[in-house]
Amino acid sequence: MSDSPAPLADPHLVYDPVAGSGPKDVVILGSTGSIGTQAIDLVLRNPDRFRVTGLSANGGRVALLAEQAHRLRVRTVAVAREDAVPGLREALAERYGAGEPLPEVLAGPEAATHLAASDCHTVLNGITGSIGLAPTLAALEAGRTLALANKESLIVGGPLVKALAKPGQIIPVDSEHAALFQALAAGTRADVRKIVVTASGGPFRGRTKEQLADVTVEDALAHPTWAMGPVITINSATLVNKGLEVIEAHLLYDIPFSRIEVVVHPQSYVHSMIEFTDGSTIAQATPPDMRGPIAVGLGWPERIPDAAPAFDWSKASTWEFFPLDNDAFPSVNLARHVGELAGTAPAVFNAANEECVEAFRGGALPFNGIMETVTRVVEEHGTPPTGTSLTVSDVLEAETWARTRARELTAQTASATAEARA
């Protein structure tokens, strides 16, 4: 392992694009989502450490975005939807007093990408989905520290990200990868025997594939331990999120897939573990709360006091670990497969899954149909060509094909189901 390429995420390396005292200037992408709102809570409780200079959002919650902009006194606000601009400007005008300068407003599909390259110390990418790739690349190219919660940008554009990132420039914000990042600080990479990624098991832990056939959207959204957005929550129900995290672990820490294990831990207290060659296992544990990983992403190498709740060790508790049922949840093994194929295969996997999740939410696909359809799309895509450099165009073209094919297969499934019921 010592001769392997340097990992993207290394707790022993600190990348500081703007050295100096005073608060870090931070840009938050996806500010009205789960990661963004919790990051803002952390910033507001630590004004001596952080200063937010820009916010981006899709544009569906302009009142909240305007409130955030006013409370944080940001320079720039970006929305992906251009039709949201009139409502955003009206909401900003309602909150800013007479004579107060309004923030600059950027709009359109490239708005978050432009904001990611703006003058700041750290960019927190909390966007959901592969649309986060362009902002990730922009932040890296501009030399910003990247606090990465948008796992999809690393999944679909791994070689592109690795080509741009400098040592220590990426700090992972996923709870599992923030845990691995911290546990790795206990030893050297050459001493790592295995990475153990924990999974809550989602709302369907313990169910067989047959028992999952008729679960509803409401069932899938009832996560037992985490409060997340709908797409991420359903990905947790299918364990696609864990498959994505396996690929992410391989890319972040340069660990072979054969040495990355997934174990089910229903309490979600242990967020992941590193097994070292001497037999020691270092686990990172906190009560389920994303403000802890966000604080690592924004503050590293410093710890942010009281960023998240701690355990009350005076109370008894039980922590359980179970093997993963790969028959009921085939997504993790499929993710390993596409991760080993590399090239555009991870982009196809991710894009097809996003389409299938939306189809499930809309009632056009049963729960088990999500992974059945994704598997078929991946199989039809085949083995990506080797020996060529991946480009953004390659990724976008593969995603477009995967989304189109997933929609076609979903329509076929819906038609066959309707005929069977007639």
C-alpha positions in Angstrom: 0.0 0.0 0.0 2.8 2.4 0.6 3.6 2.5 -3.1 -0.1 3.4 -4.0 -1.1 6.8 -5.2 -1.7 9.4 -2.5 -5.4 9.3 -1.3 -7.7 12.2 -1.9 -8.6 12.5 1.8 -5.8 12.3 4.3 -6.2 13.6 7.9 -2.4 14.0 8.2 -2.3 16.7 5.5 -3.8 20.1 5.8 -4.5 22.2 2.7 -4.9 25.9 3.6 -5.6 28.1 0.5 -5.8 31.3 2.6 -3.6 31.1 5.6 -4.2 33.7 8.3 -6.3 34.6 11.4 -9.9 35.4 11.6 -13.0 33.6 10.5 -12.9 31.3 7.5 -14.9 32.5 4.5 -17.2 29.7 3.4 -19.5 29.2 0.5 -22.5 26.8 1.1 -23.9 25.0 -2.0 -27.3 23.5 -1.4 -28.0 25.8 1.5 -31.8 25.1 1.8 -31.3 21.3 2.0 -30.5 19.1 5.0 -26.8 19.6 4.9 -27.0 23.3 4.2 -29.4 24.2 6.9 -27.4 22.3 9.5 -24.2 23.9 8.3 -25.8 27.3 8.7 -26.8 26.4 12.3 -23.2 25.5 13.0 -21.9 28.8 11.5 -24.4 30.9 13.4 -23.2 29.3 16.6 -19.5 30.0 15.7 -19.3 33.5 14.2 -15.7 33.8 15.4 -14.7 30.8 13.2 -16.8 31.0 10.1 -18.2 33.7 7.8 -20.5 32.7 4.9 -19.9 34.7 1.7 -22.2 32.9 -0.7 -25.2 30.6 -0.8 -26.7 28.5 -3.6 -29.9 26.5 -3.8 -32.2 25.0 -6.5 -34.7 27.8 -6.1 -37.7 26.0 -4.7 -37.6 27.6 -1.3 -36.8 31.3 -2.0 -38.2 32.5 1.3 -35.8 30.3 3.3 -32.9 31.3 1.0 -33.6 35.0 1.5 -33.8 34.5 5.2 -30.5 32.7 5.3 -28.8 35.4 3.1 -30.0 38.1 5.4 -29.0 36.4 8.6 -25.6 35.6 7.3 -25.1 38.9 5.3 -23.7 37.1 2.3 -22.3 38.7 -0.8 -23.8 36.4 -3.3 -26.9 34.2 -3.7 -27.2 31.7 -6.5 -30.3 29.7 -7.8 -30.3 27.0 -10.4 -33.9 27.9 -11.6 -34.0 31.2 -13.4 -37.8 31.4 -12.9 -37.1 31.6 -9.2 -35.3 35.0 -9.5 -38.3 37.3 -9.3 -39.6 35.5 -6.1 -36.1 35.5 -4.6 -35.6 39.3 -5.3 -39.0 40.0 -3.7 -38.2 37.8 -0.7 -34.8 39.6 -0.3 -36.4 43.0 -0.5 -38.8 42.0 2.3 -36.0 41.1 4.6 -33.4 43.8 3.9 -34.1 47.2 5.4 -33.9 50.5 3.5 -30.3 51.3 2.6 -29.1 47.8 3.2 -27.1 46.5 0.2 -28.8 43.5 -1.4 -26.6 40.5 -2.2 -25.6 39.8 -5.8 -28.0 37.2 -7.4 -26.7 34.6 -9.9 -29.1 32.4 -11.7 -29.1 29.4 -14.1 -27.7 25.9 -14.3 -24.1 27.3 -14.0 -24.8 29.6 -11.0 -23.6 27.2 -8.3 -20.5 26.4 -10.4 -19.6 30.1 -10.6 -20.2 30.5 -6.9 -17.9 27.5 -6.1 -15.0 29.3 -7.8 -15.6 32.6 -5.9 -13.2 34.1 -3.4 -13.4 32.1 -0.2 -11.5 29.6 1.9 -13.8 26.6 1.9 -16.7 25.4 -0.3 -19.2 23.1 1.3 -20.9 21.1 -1.5 -24.2 19.9 -0.1 -26.0 19.6 -3.4 -27.8 16.3 -4.0 -27.1 14.4 -7.2 -24.6 14.4 -10.0 -25.3 18.0 -10.8 -22.8 18.7 -8.0 -19.9 17.5 -10.2 -19.3 20.8 -12.0 -19.2 22.8 -8.7 -16.9 20.3 -7.2 -14.5 20.6 -10.1 -14.8 24.4 -10.1 -13.9 24.6 -6.4 -10.9 22.4 -6.8 -9.6 24.2 -9.8 -10.0 27.5 -8.0 -7.9 26.2 -5.2 -10.5 26.1 -2.5 -10.7 23.6 0.3 -13.6 21.3 -0.6 -15.9 20.0 2.2 -17.6 17.3 0.2 -21.0 16.1 1.1 -22.0 15.6 -2.6 -20.9 12.0 -2.9 -22.3 11.7 -6.4 -19.8 14.2 -7.9 -16.9 11.9 -6.8 -18.7 8.8 -7.9 -19.5 9.9 -11.4 -16.3 11.9 -12.0 -13.7 10.1 -9.9 -10.8 10.5 -12.3 -11.7 14.1 -13.0 -11.7 14.9 -9.3 -8.5 13.0 -8.6 -6.7 14.9 -11.4 -7.6 18.3 -9.9 -7.4 17.7 -6.2 -4.3 18.6 -4.3 -3.2 16.7 -1.2 -5.4 17.5 1.7 -7.8 19.6 -0.4 -10.8 17.4 0.0 -12.4 16.8 3.4 -15.3 14.3 3.3 -18.6 15.3 5.1 -20.6 12.1 4.7 -20.9 10.7 8.3 -19.2 7.5 7.2 -16.4 9.1 5.5 -15.9 11.8 8.1 -15.6 8.9 10.5 -13.0 7.1 8.4 -11.1 10.3 7.9 -10.9 10.8 11.7 -10.1 7.1 12.4 -7.3 7.2 9.8 -5.6 9.9 11.9 -4.7 7.1 14.4 -2.2 5.4 12.1 -0.6 5.5 8.7 -2.2 4.3 5.5 0.4 1.5 5.2 -1.0 0.1 8.4 -4.6 -0.1 7.2 -5.9 -3.7 6.8 -9.5 -3.0 6.1 -12.1 -0.3 6.0 -15.5 -1.1 7.6 -18.4 1.1 6.5 -21.4 0.9 8.7 -25.0 1.0 7.5 -28.1 1.5 9.6 -30.0 -1.0 7.5 -32.6 1.6 6.7 -36.3 1.1 7.5 -36.3 -2.4 6.0 -33.5 -4.1 7.9 -34.3 -7.7 8.4 -36.8 -8.0 5.6 -36.4 -10.5 2.8 -36.5 -9.6 -0.9 -40.0 -11.1 -1.0 -41.2 -9.0 1.9 -39.9 -5.8 0.2 -42.1 -6.3 -2.9 -45.1 -4.3 -1.7 -43.5 -1.6 0.5 -44.7 2.0 -0.1 -43.0 5.3 -0.6 -44.1 6.3 2.9 -42.5 3.1 4.3 -39.2 3.9 2.5 -39.2 7.4 3.8 -39.5 6.4 7.4 -35.8 6.2 8.3 -35.3 4.9 11.8 -32.3 7.1 12.8 -31.5 9.9 10.3 -33.5 12.9 9.0 -32.5 13.4 5.4 -34.0 14.5 2.1 -36.3 12.1 0.2 -33.8 10.9 -2.4 -31.1 10.2 0.1 -33.6 8.5 2.4 -34.8 6.2 -0.3 -31.2 5.5 -1.3 -30.8 4.4 2.3 -33.8 2.1 2.1 -32.3 0.4 -1.0 -28.8 0.7 0.5 -27.7 2.4 -2.8 -26.2 5.1 -0.6 -24.0 2.4 1.0 -22.9 1.2 -2.4 -22.0 4.7 -3.4 -20.1 5.1 -0.2 -18.1 1.9 -1.0 -17.0 3.5 -4.3 -16.4 6.8 -2.5 -14.1 5.0 0.1 -12.1 3.4 -2.7 -11.6 6.8 -4.4 -11.0 8.9 -1.3 -8.6 6.5 0.5 -7.2 4.5 -2.4 -8.2 1.2 -0.7 -9.0 -1.8 -3.0 -12.7 -2.9 -3.1 -11.7 -6.3 -1.6 -10.7 -4.5 1.6 -13.8 -2.4 2.0 -16.6 -4.2 4.1 -20.1 -3.1 4.9 -21.7 -4.1 8.2 -25.2 -3.3 9.4 -25.3 -1.3 12.7 -29.0 -0.3 13.4 -28.2 2.3 16.2 -26.1 4.4 13.8 -23.7 5.3 16.7 -20.5 3.9 15.1 -20.2 5.7 11.8 -17.4 3.6 10.4 -14.2 1.9 11.4 -10.6 1.3 10.4 -9.0 -2.1 11.1 -5.2 -1.9 11.3 -2.7 -4.6 10.6 -1.9 -5.1 14.3 -5.5 -6.2 14.9 -6.7 -2.9 16.4 -10.0 -1.4 15.2 -10.5 2.3 15.6 -14.2 3.4 15.5 -15.6 6.9 15.4 -18.8 7.2 17.3 -21.4 9.9 18.1 -25.2 10.1 18.3 -26.7 10.4 14.8 -26.3 14.1 14.0 -24.8 15.5 10.7 -23.5 18.7 12.4 -20.5 16.6 13.7 -19.3 15.6 10.2 -20.1 19.1 8.9 -17.9 20.6 11.6 -15.1 18.3 10.6 -15.4 19.4 7.0 -15.5 23.1 7.8 -13.0 23.2 10.7 -10.4 20.6 10.2 -7.7 20.3 11.7 -9.5 22.2 14.5 -12.3 20.7 16.5 -15.5 22.8 16.9 -16.6 22.7 20.5 -20.1 21.4 21.1 -20.7 21.0 17.3 -23.0 18.1 18.0 -24.4 16.1 21.0 -22.2 13.7 22.8 -23.1 10.4 24.4 -24.3 10.2 28.0 -22.1 7.4 29.2 -23.9 7.2 32.5 -26.8 5.5 30.7 -26.8 1.9 29.5 -27.0 1.2 25.8 -26.6 -1.7 23.4 -24.7 -1.5 20.1 -25.4 -4.2 17.5 -23.7 -5.3 14.3 -25.0 -7.6 11.6 -23.8 -8.9 8.3 -25.4 -7.4 5.2 -28.1 -9.4 3.4 -26.9 -9.1 -0.2 -29.9 -10.9 -1.6 -32.4 -8.5 -0.2 -30.1 -5.5 -0.9 -28.1 -6.2 -4.0 -27.1 -2.6 -4.5 -23.8 -2.8 -2.6 -22.4 -5.6 -4.7 -23.6 -3.9 -7.9 -21.8 -0.8 -6.8 -18.6 -2.7 -6.2 -19.0 -4.1 -9.8 -19.4 -0.7 -11.4 -16.6 0.8 -9.2 -14.3 -1.9 -10.5 -15.4 -1.3 -14.1 -14.7 2.5 -13.5 -14.9 4.8 -16.5 -18.5 5.9 -17.1 -20.0 2.8 -15.3 -20.5 4.6 -11.9 -22.2 7.5 -13.7 -24.6 5.1 -15.4 -25.3 3.4 -12.1 -26.0 6.7 -10.3 -28.1 8.3 -13.1 -30.2 5.2 -13.5 -30.8 5.0 -9.8 -31.9 8.7 -9.6 -34.4 8.1 -12.4 -35.7 4.9 -10.7 -36.1 6.6 -7.4 -38.2 9.3 -8.9 -40.3 6.6 -10.7 -40.8 4.8 -7.4 -41.8 8.1 -5.7 -44.3 8.7 -8.5 -45.8 5.2 -8.3 -44.5 4.0 -11.6 -42.1 1.4 -10.2 -42.2 -1.0 -7.2 -39.5 -0.8 -4.6 -37.7 -3.9 -5.8 -38.0 -2.6 -9.3 -35.5 0.2 -8.5 -32.5 -2.1 -8.3 -33.9 -4.5 -11.0 -34.0 -1.7 -13.4 -30.7 -0.2 -12.4 -29.0 -3.6 -12.8 -30.4 -4.0 -16.3 -29.2 -0.5 -17.3 -25.8 -1.3 -16.0 -25.7 -4.6 -17.9 -26.8 -3.0 -21.1 -24.1 -0.3 -20.7 -21.5 -3.1 -20.6 -17.8 -2.5 -19.9 -16.5 1.0 -20.5 -13.6 1.4 -22.9 -10.2 1.4 -21.2 -7.1 3.3 -21.9 -8.9 6.6 -22.5 -9.2 9.6 -20.2 -12.6 10.3 -18.8 -14.0 13.8 -19.7 -17.0 15.7 -18.4 -18.7 15.2 -21.8 -18.2 11.4 -21.4 -19.9 11.5 -18.0 -22.8 13.7 -19.3 -23.4 11.5 -22.3 -23.4 8.3 -20.2 -25.8 9.9 -17.8 -28.2 11.0 -20.5 -28.2 7.5 -22.0 -28.7 5.9 -18.6 -31.6 8.2 -17.7 -33.3 7.7 -21.1 -32.9 3.9 -20.8 -34.1 3.8 -17.2 -37.2 5.8 -18.2 -37.9 3.4 -21.1 -37.6 0.3 -18.9 -39.7 1.9 -16.2 -42.4 2.6 -18.7 -42.3 -1.0 -19.8 -42.6 -2.2 -16.2 -45.6 0.1 -15.6 -47.3 -1.0 -18.8 -46.8 -4.7 -17.9 -48.1 -4.1 -14.4 -51.2 -2.3 -15.7 -51.9 -5.2 -18.2 -51.5 -7.8 -15.4 -54.1 -5.9 -13.2 -56.6 -5.4 -16.1 
